[in-house]
């Protein structure tokens, strides 16, 4: 027992450290994205105000109006001549020294600038050279750096959220995963996550080493894409851990035919789906988990279908049967069990969806087992045919539940009318 506990502790620690790495990478990407978004909005507003003042100067007027922007954040505006004298200023910039010594050249009249002075918050501003004339004045428009990015408040918030995620994730790993499962999970997960983590690291390092040659927008887009894939993998792993750990879920009588119909309608568009149902098919289970299972099967079928997907819901031998068939290339018999393993993705699957996690079918089979059912790939004339079988709910139990609900509803309505009469 002590050795088992020690093994569980080691693998829980390894899984928690992996989750910590993911949250740190995600936090850094989120921090960069928020900072860039805030700064970009300030520069955009400052550019608008600078353009307004420059237009007035070119028209022969000396600006005296209060700066206006879409968000109202630009409050520091100055018109500075070629000798560095402030010719006009907004109320908040009046009496201040010139906002910047930057004088854009004639061939690049609009430039961003961050001015930082000792003991003061930095100023984000746009420098707009009014014209290409040698003695053309320059309009400086901007504002003091917002507190969110001027301080470490944003980092503290992100770090607190990341710490909470790591603590909850570590506790979940310890309580739900036996030591042997943690070993396999850590081994397979570390291998699968290596590529997106390496890609994310390369993008961030390149942005730091070559800031003048890397577009921040492209870096943030790539980082967010990699972070999104990492987040999807972690979310699917947590879902699988809860299912395999036996965490109870609220069960209820569910009309499987109605649930499948709703899911098909909710995912309309793209590859057409032909739906066939044979009356009411009732099962006992978790609605949210069955929705996830059906959604996974529909998404998988549409991804591999050539022209259409066929969905059939019925019953046979005391079990509810859901069959989802696509008309694609199908799955070789040797791979029919392998596709239900974690992170298993066949070559065609990688080609059709490079951003998938490889966990959808594994989660779907776990959901089927949690409902005392089966999920298999069966023979089909063309394409792949996924068949889900679940125990049928007894019709007498359904009738009793309906009667109980109807009686309760009638009683409630009677009580409501009595209350109204009073």
Buried (B, 14 or more C-beta within 10 A) or exposed (E): EEEEEEBBEBBBBBBBEBBBBBBBBBBBBBBBBBBBEBBBBBBBBBBBBBBBBBBBBEEEEEBEEEBEBEEEBBBBBBBBEEEEEBBBBBEBBEEEEBBBEBBBEEEEBBBBBEBEEEEEBBBBBBBBBBEEEEEBBBBBBBBBBBEEBEEEEBBEBBBEBBEEBBEEBBEBBBEBBEBEBBBEBBEBBBEBBEEBBEBBEEBBEBBEEEEEEBEBEEBBEBBBBBBBBBBBBBEBBBBBBBBBBEEEBEBEBBBBBBBBBEBBEEBEEEBEBEBEBEEBBBBBBBBEBBBBBBBBBBBBBBBBBEEBBBBBBBBEEEBBBBBBBBBBBBBEEEBBEEBBEBBBBBEBBEEBBEEBBBBBBBBBBBBBEBBEBEBBBEEBEEBBBBBBBBBBBEEEEBEEBEEEEEEEEEEEEEEEEEEEEE
